[in-house]
Amino acid sequence: MKTRDLTVTRTFDAPVELVWKAWTAPEYVMKWWGPDYFTSPSAKIDFREGGTSIVCMRAPADFGGMDMYSTWVYQKIVPMQSIDFIQNLSDDNGNLIDPAVLGMPPEFPHDTRTVVTFKDLGNNKTEMTVTQYDMPAPDTEMGKNAELGLNQSMDKMAKIFVKS
């Protein structure tokens, strides 16, 4: 199977501390995790090297309303600079689940290494880059959906930082 590293970079009108919090504070993660029309009803965050967070994504009713859980196992954390973690599908207790059991296509990745970097641009602006390694190639349905979902999640994250 062909793979690629999926990278998305965004510049947010927010200080690096706030963009960092979008990944580390449950009340923030729950506002953006998942593509359009999906919600995140829970996020149990154990943010430390070796810690495991369990994040829930709920499908909209017209997609069955199923809750899907992911674990984020933190490999390396450099405060305000980078988060390196491994993503997997799991049950609500963090026990790993084979994606095929959930009806995912065979190319759905196990052990997705994800690295998020943060760059303080000054003037309350932050550049954030998310890289997911060894993702399905962009010419596959899974590859297209992964890129679309990540971009939609980042769009939702940007809304957190809009001042009303």
PECORKA-V416884 format. One line per field, one symbol per residue. phi: phi as a letter, one per 40 degrees, with the letter a starting at -180 (. if undefined). psi: psi as a letter, one per 30 degrees, with the letter a starting at -180 (. if undefined). Layout:
# PECORKA-V416884
phi=???
psi=???
This chain:
# PECORKA-V416884
phi=.cbaccbbbbbbcacdcccdccbbbdccdccbchcdgcbbcaabbbcadgcbcbbbbbccdcbhgccbbbbbbccabbdgbabbabcacaccbgccbcdcccgccdccccfccbbbbbbccgffbbcbbbbbcfcddccbcccccccccccccccccdcccccc
psi=kkllkjkkkkkkikleeeeeffffkefeefffklakfkljfkjjkijlkflkkjkkkkklefgfgkkkkkkjjkekkjkgelkjlkklklafggkkkkeefggllfgkklijkkkkkkjjglhhkkkkkkkkkhlklfgleeeeeeeeeeeeeeeeeefefkk.
